């Protein structure tokens, strides 16, 4: 789940906060001094939680507001 709050400014610029709460099964392994794997298994409840400050430019938001036609190369 991703949650975000953004302040949209003129010309497509934005600033905001995001919170990501991500749960996915993940492999866990332990190795010895010689770097060989001693034990491995799956952690079914591996979680990542992040908070981020984001700043950016949304070209489509700008185009919807100000331009009648948006023509450019996309990669």
C-alpha positions, 0 to 999 in steps of 0.5 A: 500500500502506498499513501501520498499527500501532494501539493500541486503547484503551477506548471506541473510542479509538486511536492509531497510526502509518501508512506509505503507499507510493503509486505512480501515473502523473502528469502533469508540465508545465513553463511559461515566464515568461509561464505558458504550457506549454512541455512536458508529459509523463507520469511513470509512476513518480510515488511518494508515501511518507508517515509519519503519527501518527494519533489517532481514535475508531472508533465501530463498534469501540466498538459491537461491544464495548459496545452491542447496538444502534447507531442514529444518522444517517450522512452 
